[in-house]
Structure formats: structure tokens, C-alpha cells
Amino acid sequence: MKIDFESMAEHIGVTFNDISLLRMACTHRSYLNENRGSGMEHNERLEFLGDAVLELVVTSFLFRKYPKKAEGELTAYRSAIVNAVSLCKVAKRMSLNDYMLFSKGESKDIGRARSILLANAVEAVIGAVYVDQGYSVAANFISEHILNVIDIEEIVKKKLWIDAKSRFQEKAQEKVGVTPSYKTLKEVGPDHDKQFTLGVFLGDVQVATGNGPSKQEAEQKAAEKALEVKKW
């Protein structure tokens, strides 16, 4: 597979001295299993490094932005910014999937597993930028692609660092004095690829439904929709 990584570098706004680092950041382990003689490396070491750089940059940003906040709150804010869901959104804005090197089998997977791999690849790209350009450029990259496009104030105001299920329970108890309950409405698909539909209820009233590859994820989706329905 021929991918123009110079074009990718231009797209994400970084001029690399060693473009092979960017290629490595976009190379999944599965690709090398099918291309053993390529002499390439997969992206897991860069991901490990990029994760640490990302955490430091975000932590430093929050430390300066919220001088009165306690450590526990800052940790919660950071978790809301640096997680698989937000990093997958970053990957999509960067069109990262167009530049990834996967095995033929892995390339066909476009579900939740792919989202996690793309989130990991964002960290690998950050690692590549850090190795090639140093901390300052890596910090600017994180600011441009992550911090500047995430509404930190909304996260703080709406307590988005708390998972949706917990937020809906908190609001339901506060507003109507009821603890939500969840019921499985439907299961489809084979054991290795099940999809669950769950409903969230306040008493006997179904407020919303959610779908996901696990009951836990479906519950979270249902709670997210319930918060929207109730405008909480």
C-alpha cells in the first residue's frame, strides 16, 4: 500500500525531518504480520511515548487555567479531555484513517475496535512529532488539534468528566427523586459480535434507548440520550 506521508505531514501541519517516524506512527502491528520483510516498525512504542507527552501537556494546561482547582478535579478534567472517545474525534478531524497501515482483515473492521486503534494512533503521531521536533512543537500540535477544539468550559460546566450514566442518575434523583433503571430490550448477532439495545426507565416510563457492543456501553448511550430528552 502506497501512502503519501509527506502529504499527511502537510495536512496535520508538521514538517518532519524524518518522515519515517510518521509512517511508523501510522503502522499497526497487524500490517507487519502480513509484511514481515518490510523492515518497518509498528507504532506501539511511539504510542507509549505520545501518551506521556499528551498527559503532560494537558496537565500543564489545566494547572495554569484553573489555579484554584484541587488535584482531584484537575484529574477528572484531564480524563474528559484525554480519552478514547475524544481522541477518536481528533483522529477523524485529521483524516488519520486514510493514512493508516492495517492488515487486510483489520482494514475491514470499522466498529468500536477501529475507533480505539485510531485513538491510539493519535498518541503515536504525537510521539512521532515529539521525537522529530521536540517538546515545544509537540505541545503546539496538541494545542492546535486537541485543546483548541475541545470546549473545556462546557466540560466543566456540564460535568462531562462524569460518565453519562452517573450524571443521569444524579439529575434524576435531584429532579424527580427517582433512581433510573435499565432493561435489555434486544440482543442481536453472534456471540463474538453481539449488539445490545437497552432502555433507561424512570419508574415505569421509558425515557430513551441506547445501542452498543456491550450492555455497559448501551447503558451509557441510553443515559446520554436520556439527558438530551430531559434537557438535563
Protein Blocks (a to p, Z undefined) as FASTA:
>chain_A
ZZdfklmmmmnopacfblmlmmmmmmcfklmmmmmmnopacfklmmmmmmmmmmmmmmmm
mmmmmmmbcfklmmmmmmmmmcfklmmmmmmmnommmmpccdfklmmpccfmlmmmmmmm
mmmmmmmmmmmnojmlmmmmmmmmmmmmccfklmmmnopmbcfklmmmmmmmmmnopacd
dddfbdedjfklcccdddddehjbcfbdcddfbfklmmmmmmmmmmmmnoZZ
